[in-house]
Amino acid sequence: SPLTVIICRFDLEKREWKLWNSAGIMPAPRSSAQAVLMPNGKQLLMFGGEFGTSKENKFLHFSDTWIYDFASHSWRSLSLKEHPSGRSGHRMILVQDRWIV
């Protein structure tokens, strides 16, 4: 099956998972990325993650940053001059206006 970026959300009232479709440009498929809810509650900030080959003999660690907008179901890449090195399995938190990896 082709690789794709899938976002699922859990409906607390119905107690079920639902797929959220995305439109336009999306981040490359990955695992072990981290994401935090932005203070506005309307966007998700995602950083890093990894892509491994099917034989798991090569891994690519991402250092890119993306924002997912829940209202438009769209991704936007952030072009940052400075950013942490590529990584996966890390932890991330947003404290007021500071993003800590």
C-alpha positions as CSV (number, residue, x, y, z in Angstrom):
1,S,0.0,0.0,0.0
2,P,1.2,3.5,-0.7
3,L,2.6,5.6,2.2
4,T,0.4,8.5,3.3
5,V,0.0,10.9,6.2
6,I,-3.1,10.0,8.2
7,I,-4.5,11.9,11.2
8,C,-7.0,10.2,13.4
9,R,-9.0,11.8,16.2
10,F,-10.8,10.1,19.1
11,D,-14.4,11.2,19.7
12,L,-14.8,11.2,23.5
13,E,-18.6,11.1,23.4
14,K,-18.9,8.3,20.8
15,R,-15.7,6.6,22.0
16,E,-14.5,5.9,18.5
17,W,-11.6,6.8,16.2
18,K,-12.3,8.8,13.1
19,L,-10.0,9.6,10.1
20,W,-9.4,13.3,9.3
21,N,-8.6,13.9,5.6
22,S,-5.9,16.3,4.7
23,A,-5.7,18.5,1.6
24,G,-2.8,20.0,-0.3
25,I,0.9,19.7,0.6
26,M,1.6,17.3,3.4
27,P,4.6,16.3,5.4
28,A,6.4,13.1,4.3
29,P,5.2,9.9,6.0
30,R,7.0,9.3,9.3
31,S,6.9,7.7,12.7
32,S,8.0,8.8,16.1
33,A,7.4,12.5,15.4
34,Q,6.1,14.8,18.2
35,A,3.2,17.2,18.0
36,V,1.7,19.8,20.4
37,L,-1.6,21.6,20.4
38,M,-1.1,25.3,19.8
39,P,-2.4,27.7,22.4
40,N,-5.3,28.8,20.1
41,G,-6.6,25.2,20.2
42,K,-7.1,25.3,16.4
43,Q,-3.7,24.0,15.2
44,L,-1.2,21.3,15.8
45,L,2.6,21.9,15.6
46,M,4.6,18.9,14.5
47,F,8.4,18.4,14.6
48,G,10.8,15.7,13.6
49,G,10.2,12.0,13.2
50,E,11.8,9.3,11.2
51,F,11.3,7.3,8.0
52,G,12.7,3.8,7.8
53,T,13.1,1.6,4.8
54,S,10.9,-1.6,4.6
55,K,14.0,-3.7,5.5
56,E,14.7,-1.2,8.4
57,N,18.4,-0.9,7.3
58,K,18.3,2.9,6.7
59,F,16.6,5.6,8.6
60,L,16.0,9.3,7.8
61,H,15.5,11.7,10.8
62,F,13.5,14.7,9.9
63,S,14.2,18.2,11.2
64,D,11.2,19.9,9.6
65,T,8.3,21.7,11.4
66,W,4.7,21.6,10.2
67,I,1.4,23.1,11.3
68,Y,-1.9,21.3,10.8
69,D,-5.0,23.5,10.8
70,F,-8.1,21.7,12.1
71,A,-10.6,24.0,10.4
72,S,-9.1,23.7,6.9
73,H,-7.7,20.2,7.3
74,S,-4.5,21.5,5.7
75,W,-0.8,21.3,6.5
76,R,1.7,24.2,6.2
77,S,5.5,23.8,6.4
78,L,7.4,26.4,8.5
79,S,10.7,27.5,7.0
80,L,12.9,28.2,10.0
81,K,16.4,29.5,9.9
82,E,17.3,27.7,13.1
83,H,15.9,24.4,14.4
84,P,17.0,21.4,16.4
85,S,18.8,18.6,14.6
86,G,16.7,15.8,13.0
87,R,15.4,13.4,15.6
88,S,12.7,10.9,16.5
89,G,11.3,9.5,19.7
90,H,11.9,12.9,21.4
91,R,9.5,14.8,23.6
92,M,8.1,18.2,23.0
93,I,6.1,20.7,25.0
94,L,4.7,24.2,24.3
95,V,5.0,26.6,27.3
96,Q,3.3,29.9,26.7
97,D,5.1,31.1,23.5
98,R,8.2,28.8,23.9
99,W,8.5,25.4,22.2
100,I,10.8,23.0,24.1
101,V,12.2,19.9,22.4
